[in-house]
């Protein structure tokens, strides 16, 4: 006969194991249910059934496009107000349509500086930051609905292209509610678990592994442009050139240097690649690096958050106007004497 005490110990061990297993399973189940009921904000864009509201539909060229002209007008009701007359005017004023980041849109930046110093042009801008592919979608939509600017100025900096390290256009779509949603990058082993388990997906996202290029540092674009980003940027510029040619609207790609490039000697790999791709696509390029690099008082070009100061914005505008004059465009634009000082 066996030892009754040993049998009792084995029973207690099995009971403890079973209790621990059940407890762990309950904790996992509660966590799974909780994350399904209230997913973290950072995880929501990666959910298959992401129901956040938004103005978009999925699009093969940009990942997302506005569901309709009316949806766009609702989304940009305030930004479009100063420009409404451009869409129903048989003789609209000469217009520069500016697209870019906060270096274009923020108060006192390029768009406002152009309005102040170029009175014989209507300066169109929407006043809000969007991902690079959404900006290109906006150009397409606006031209399709009657905007006919003298020129589109599409401004880019290295940071703008870093979005493609987060998600390629192929990873972007509109969720059921119309918001931008993203397909997470999944590993070859365990991808199904991450896709179907909220706990696993949350851990994957919190570890920053869902991106097209995990752990990418945007500063790397000063020294090199990864092949994936080159491919995505080239595709976007080619599409932009196709749309511009369809509506016979010239586009200038305005390449703006960042703080590190101007003040700390960082490289210009992004600008070099963007220039090559833009020219290959048939787009005009204005690269202002030389003027900013040669400016004698570089700290005066910036405000504390590293956006351009009034001096920096005047220099940027002067370089854009000088470039347009060189290519024989906007020759009736004359900046004030002594500008940009």
N, C-alpha and C positions, 0 to 999 in steps of 0.2 A: 504493500500500500504506500501511496505517496505521502509525503510530509504535508499535513493539513495546513501548516503555517505558510509553507512555500506556495501552495495552491492559492491561499488567500492573498499573498503578496502579488502573485501574478495577476490575480483578478483585480486587485486595487490598481496595479500599473495599467492594465488594459482600460479600466474605468477612467483613470486620469487621462490617458491618451485620447479616449473617445470624447471625454469632456472638453479637453483642449481643442480637439478637432472641431467639435460642434461650436465651441466659442469662437474659434477663428473663422469658421464658415459664417456664423451669424454676423461677426464684425464685417467681413467682406460683403455679405449680402446687404447689411445696413449701409455700408459705404457706397455700394453700387446703386442702391435705390436712391440714396441721398443725392448722388451726383447726377442721377437721371432727373430727379425732381428739380434740382437747383445746380446746374453745371456752372463751374467758374467762368467768369467773363473771358478769360484767356483761352478756354477750351471751346467755347460756343462756336467760333467760326469753323472748327474742324468737325463738327457734328453733321452726320448725313441729313438729319431732319432739322437743321438749324432754322428756327422760325423767326429770327429777328427781322423786323420790318426794314425795308429799303427800297430804292427806286430801280433796281437792276433786274436784268435777265441775263442768262448765260450767253456768251458770244464766242465764236471760234477764233476771232482775230485778237480780241483784247481780254479774253477771260470773262469780262462783264461789259455790257452796254446798257444804257438806260432803256427801261422797258418801253418807253414812248417819249415823244417830245413833251407831252403834258407832264410826265413823271419828272423829267429833267427840269422843267420850268417850276414845278413845285419845290424840288430839291434846292434850286438856286433862285428862289423868288427874290431875295434881297440882292444877290449878285447881278441879276439880269436887269434890275430896275433902271440903272443909268444907261442901258444899251438897247432898250426896247425899240427905239425908233430905227435901229439898224435893220430890223427884220421886215418892216412894212413901208420902207421909204424907197421910192424908185430912184432917188438920187442921194444915196447915203454919203456922209462925209468920208474923206480918206481916213482909213482906220488901220491901226496896228493892233493885232490880236495877240496878246501876251499870255503864254502858258508856262507855268513853272512852279517852283516851291515858294516858301515864304520870302525868298530873296526877290521874288517878283511881286507877291501879293500883300505882304505885311505892310502896315502903315509906314509911309516914308520910304519904301523900297522902290524898285525899278519902275513899276507902273505909276506910282504917285509922282516919282521924279520926272518921268516922261510927260505926264499931264502938266506939270508945273512949267517945264522948259520947252515943250514942243506944242505950241498952241494950235498949229495948223494940222494936227492929227487928233482924231478921236482915239483914245487908248482904251481898248477893250480888255478887261480881265475879270475873272470871276471871284477873286478875293478869298479863295480857300485852297488849302493844300489837298492834293489827291495823289495817289500812287501814280507812277509814271505811265502805266498802261491805261489808267482811267483818264489822264490828261489827253492821251492820244485818242481815246474813244470820244472825248468831248470835242476835239477838233473835227473828227469825222461827223459827229451828230450835228454840230453847229453849221458846218458847211452844207450838209445835206438839207438843212432847214433855212437856208437863205443868207447866212452870214457870208459876206464877200469882202473880207479885209484886203487892203492893199498888200499886206504881208502878215503871215503868221510868224511870230518869234517864239520858238520852242526852247526854253532855257533848261539846261541840265547841269548838275554837279555830280561828283563821284557818289555822294550819298544817295542820290536819286536812283542810281542803277543798283544799289545794294538791295533794293526790294526783290530783285530776281534771285538773290541768295536765299531769301525767305520763301518765295513761291514763284515758280515759273508761270507763264500765262496758262499753260496746260493744267496747272494745279488750281486755277482760279475759276470759280463759277458763282452763280447766284443761288442762294438758298431758297427754300420754299416761300419764305417771307419777303424775298427781294434784296436781302443784304448780301454783301460780299462774303463768300465762304471759300474755304480752301481744303483741298485734299492733302492730308498730311503725308509726308514721306514715310513709308513703312519699310521695315526690314524684311528680307526674304524669308526669314524664319520668325514666326510669331506675329506677323502682320495681321493675320485674321483676328487674333486675340485682341490686339490693340484697336482694331476697327470696331469690334463688337462689345468690348468691355469699357465702361466709362472709367473704371479705376485704372486700367492699363493705359487708356488714352490720356487721362489726366497726368499720370506719371511720365508718359512719353513727352507730352507738351511741356511739363514743368522742367524736364531735363533738357529742353531746347533741342530735341532730336527730330522734331517734325518738319524742320525746314529743309529746303532743297539742298542747301549747303550748311549743315549744322555748325554752330559756333563761329560763323563767319564774322569777321571784323571789317566794317566798312572802310576803315583806314587802309586796308590792304589794296584798295582800288587805286591808291596813289602810286603804287609800285608795280602792280600786276592786275590783270583782269582775267579771272578764271574763264575757261572755255564755256561753261554753262551760261555765264552772264554775257559773254560775247555773242553767243547764239541768240539769246533772248533779245538783247539790245539791237542786234542786226535785223532780226525779224520785225521788231517794232518800227525801226527807222524805215525799213523797206515798205512797210504798210503805210506809214505816214506819207512817204513820197508818192505812193500810188494814189492815195486819197487827194493829195495836193494837186497832182496832175489831172485827176478827174475833174476837179472844179477850177482848174487853171489859177490856183492861188499859190504864189511863191512862199516857201518856207525857209527861214534862217534858223539853223541850230545854234543857239547861243551857249557857249561853253564857259561856265563861270568857275573860277578857281576857288578853292576853299581856304580857310585860315592857315592850315598847315602848309599848303602849297605856297602861299604868299609870304608867310613870315618865318617858316622853319625849313625851307628848302626841300619839302617833300616832292616826290616825282609827279609826273603828269601822264601816267600810263592810261588813265581813263580818258583824258582828253585826246591822247594820241589814237587810241582805238576808236573813240567816237567820231573823230575827224575822218579816219579811214573809212569807217562804215557809212557815214553820212555822204561822203563824196561818191562812194560806190553806189549808193542808192539814188544819186542825182540831186542831193540836197545841198544848199548853201551852208557854209559854216563860218561862224564868227568866234574865234578863240582869242580871248582878251588877256591871256597869261602874261604877255610881254609888257603890256602897259602897267599891270598891277605889280609885276616883278621889279619893274624899273622905278616905281614910285618911291621918292626919297624918304617919306615919312609913313612907313607902313602901319604903325599903330593908329594913325589918324584915319585909316580906311575902315576901322571897325568900331562897333559899340561893344559893351561888355559881353553880350551874349554871342559875339562873333558874327552877327549879321553886319552888313555894310553900314557905315555911317553915312551922313549926307555927302561927305567927300567921296566915299567909295561908290555910292550910287551915281553921283554925277560923273565919275570916271567911267563907270560901266556904261552909262547912257552915251557918253562922248565916244567911246570905242564902238558902240553899236552904230551910231550915226556915221562915224568916219568909215566904218566898214561898208555901210550901205552906199555911201558916196563913191567909194572905190569901185563897187560893182555897178555903178550907174543908176542906183535906185534912190528915191526920196531926196533928190537933189534940191528940192525947194525947202527942205528942212535946214534951218540955220540956228545953231545954238548961240546963246548970248556971248558977247565978246569976253575973252578971258576964261571961258568955260573950259574945264570943270573947276577951276579954282574958286 
